[in-house]
Amino acid sequence: MPVKPGTHRDAPAKSIETEVKIELADLPKVRDRLVRLGFRIRTPRTFEDNWIFDFPDRSLARRRQLLRVRSFGDRAWITLKTPSRHSTRYKIRRELETELGDARVLRQLLKSLGFEPAFRYQKFRTVLEPGKPSGKKLTVTFDETPIGIFLEIEGSARDIPALAAKLGYKPTDFIQDSYWQLYRKRRPRSSGTSMIFRKRG
């Protein structure tokens, strides 16, 4: 199966996703620490464009489901995420995902079926993974967004806090919110329909 950005190489199309975000004040410092811990870059810094779709009555959002079309470089995916499981530390969701050919065609298809764009967000993503096999399925990403820079750690509930501690972070630093939720909290006066760069850097 093709590797999607930000997940494990052997991740199935239907899987449980356990992850956290941590806001960063110094990306180079954290990146250097990860390199010293044996991580290497799997995917260099790449522009990513995400579209969340819903019905006009926002019934997916009310059911806490998310339907997303993601473009990453010259590849694209469609994803359906189920409601998050209860956790005080982690964001845990089941997801169905598959790679597709042309994101523009799929967006048009969804619109013709009655869906409409509910939120659009962009970022530059860098993906890292352990350089040597260790039995730990950890994936680390740096997300540079219009509202800040975030570290995402995806893995098991045991491995995530262990790696975070090595990077100098505690569970109290963990963020479970999606980028949509973060944007609405940080830009409450905006229309809330897009988190995009004015200029791509």
Phi, psi and omega per residue, in radians:
M1 nan 2.376 3.110
P2 -1.042 2.586 -3.125
V3 -1.465 2.195 3.064
K4 -1.516 2.783 -3.132
P5 -1.177 2.267 2.996
G6 1.551 0.201 3.094
T7 -2.329 -3.118 -3.068
H8 -1.341 2.724 -3.137
R9 -1.118 -0.554 -3.094
D10 -1.814 0.358 -3.128
A11 -1.185 2.266 3.107
P12 -1.293 2.878 3.126
A13 -1.122 -0.512 3.078
K14 -1.988 2.008 -3.036
S15 -2.646 2.907 3.030
I16 -1.669 2.204 -3.110
E17 -1.849 2.097 3.091
T18 -2.085 2.079 -3.050
E19 -2.694 2.887 3.008
V20 -2.440 2.753 2.974
K21 -1.922 2.622 3.024
I22 -2.390 2.197 3.128
E23 -1.329 2.415 -3.063
L24 -1.925 2.441 3.007
A25 -1.740 -0.370 -3.068
D26 -2.492 1.510 -3.109
L27 -1.058 -0.838 -3.125
P28 -0.986 -0.659 -3.134
K29 -1.115 -0.791 3.141
V30 -1.188 -0.687 3.115
R31 -1.079 -0.727 3.124
D32 -1.114 -0.676 3.108
R33 -1.114 -0.722 3.123
L34 -1.113 -0.696 3.106
V35 -1.092 -0.719 3.113
R36 -1.152 -0.459 3.103
L37 -1.468 0.006 3.074
G38 1.733 0.101 3.107
F39 -1.367 2.651 3.088
R40 -2.353 2.766 3.141
I41 -1.333 2.141 3.065
R42 -1.586 -0.692 3.128
T43 -2.298 2.024 3.128
P44 -1.080 2.914 -3.133
R45 -0.878 2.083 -3.036
T46 -2.380 2.461 3.117
F47 -1.272 2.425 -3.113
E48 -2.291 2.361 -3.135
D49 -2.197 2.182 -3.050
N50 -2.128 2.377 3.081
W51 -2.163 2.161 3.035
I52 -1.721 2.272 -3.125
F53 -1.969 2.623 3.098
D54 -2.667 2.950 3.010
F55 -1.322 2.774 3.136
P56 -0.948 -0.542 3.134
D57 -1.506 0.085 3.121
R58 1.006 0.659 -3.115
S59 -1.184 -0.547 3.076
L60 -1.136 -0.775 3.133
A61 -1.088 -0.666 3.136
R62 -1.148 -0.532 3.095
R63 -1.532 0.066 3.136
R64 1.058 0.669 3.032
Q65 -1.892 2.735 -3.103
L66 -2.359 2.209 3.073
L67 -1.976 2.073 -2.991
R68 -2.287 2.452 2.961
V69 -1.956 2.136 -3.060
R70 -2.096 2.274 2.998
S71 -1.882 2.303 -3.112
F72 -2.410 1.833 -3.025
G73 1.135 -2.197 3.138
D74 -1.807 0.340 3.141
R75 -2.120 2.863 -3.101
A76 -2.623 2.659 -3.119
W77 -2.400 2.671 2.930
I78 -2.043 2.383 -3.020
T79 -2.359 2.416 2.955
L80 -2.077 2.156 3.118
K81 -1.952 2.414 -3.139
T82 -1.554 2.995 3.122
P83 -0.991 2.535 3.126
S84 -1.154 2.470 3.018
R85 -1.319 2.693 -3.131
H86 -1.192 2.189 3.076
S87 -2.747 2.397 3.133
T88 -1.425 -0.240 -3.075
R89 -2.059 -0.676 -2.909
Y90 -2.035 2.756 2.979
K91 -1.694 1.980 -3.063
I92 -2.143 2.032 -3.104
R93 -2.452 2.591 2.971
R94 -1.546 2.436 -3.131
E95 -2.357 2.562 2.994
L96 -1.994 2.230 -3.043
E97 -2.585 2.522 3.046
T98 -2.580 2.616 3.094
E99 -1.394 2.584 -3.123
L100 -2.340 3.024 -3.018
G101 -1.473 -0.930 -3.009
D102 -2.315 1.944 -3.090
A103 -1.107 -0.604 -3.127
R104 -1.126 -0.713 3.116
V105 -1.129 -0.744 -3.134
L106 -1.128 -0.698 3.104
R107 -1.069 -0.703 3.098
Q108 -1.144 -0.685 3.125
L109 -1.089 -0.799 -3.126
L110 -1.106 -0.699 3.110
K111 -1.102 -0.690 -3.136
S112 -1.189 -0.391 3.116
L113 -1.546 0.009 3.084
G114 1.840 -0.027 3.062
F115 -1.422 2.793 3.056
E116 -2.469 2.663 3.115
P117 -1.116 2.220 3.113
A118 -1.786 -0.504 -3.128
F119 -2.851 2.469 3.059
R120 -2.202 2.332 3.099
Y121 -2.465 2.595 -3.083
Q122 -2.200 2.750 3.069
K123 -2.858 2.884 2.932
F124 -1.853 2.147 -3.042
R125 -2.030 2.367 3.002
T126 -2.081 2.281 -3.078
V127 -1.939 2.290 3.081
L128 -2.166 2.743 3.093
E129 -2.625 2.814 3.123
P130 -1.001 2.402 -3.098
G131 -1.308 -0.439 -3.141
K132 -2.143 2.498 3.094
P133 -1.007 2.224 -3.115
S134 -2.302 -0.002 -3.081
G135 1.470 -0.112 3.138
K136 -1.776 2.098 -3.133
K137 -1.576 1.334 -3.129
L138 -1.846 2.373 2.997
T139 -2.242 2.338 -3.122
V140 -2.109 2.358 3.077
T141 -2.270 2.570 2.947
F142 -1.825 2.151 3.119
D143 -1.983 1.973 3.070
E144 -1.680 1.937 -3.021
T145 -2.090 2.946 3.080
P146 -1.130 -0.251 -3.130
I147 -1.968 0.194 3.101
G148 2.469 3.085 3.124
I149 -1.912 2.297 -3.054
F150 -2.259 2.503 2.972
L151 -1.707 2.281 3.017
E152 -2.009 2.304 3.071
I153 -2.058 2.154 3.092
E154 -2.050 2.328 -3.115
G155 3.017 -2.570 3.139
S156 -1.629 2.843 3.124
A157 -1.134 -0.263 3.078
R158 -1.567 -0.742 -3.038
D159 -1.352 -0.551 -3.106
I160 -1.049 -0.949 -3.122
P161 -1.162 -0.503 3.130
A162 -1.140 -0.793 3.120
L163 -1.199 -0.726 3.137
A164 -1.013 -0.714 -3.141
A165 -1.108 -0.671 3.116
K166 -1.155 -0.414 3.124
L167 -1.622 -0.016 3.089
G168 1.628 0.322 -3.109
Y169 -2.031 2.676 3.140
K170 -1.984 2.862 3.085
P171 -0.970 -0.468 3.105
T172 -1.189 -0.246 3.087
D173 -1.523 -0.156 -3.046
F174 -1.263 2.431 3.086
I175 -2.050 2.236 3.112
Q176 -1.718 -0.282 -3.059
D177 -1.082 2.569 2.980
S178 -1.316 2.951 3.101
Y179 -1.154 -0.551 3.058
W180 -1.068 -0.836 3.139
Q181 -1.134 -0.716 3.114
L182 -1.098 -0.739 -3.122
Y183 -1.120 -0.747 -3.136
R184 -1.127 -0.595 3.118
K185 -1.282 -0.670 -3.036
R186 -1.555 -0.366 3.106
R187 -2.218 1.031 -3.043
P188 -1.092 -0.395 -3.108
R189 -1.549 -0.097 3.140
S190 -1.413 2.994 3.112
S191 -1.187 -0.367 3.097
G192 1.317 0.249 -3.087
T193 -1.805 -0.186 3.132
S194 -2.730 2.456 3.041
M195 -2.185 1.470 -3.022
I196 -2.229 2.784 3.114
F197 -1.385 2.424 3.019
R198 -1.230 -0.663 3.050
K199 -2.355 2.346 3.122
R200 -1.433 2.115 -3.095
G201 -1.825 nan nan
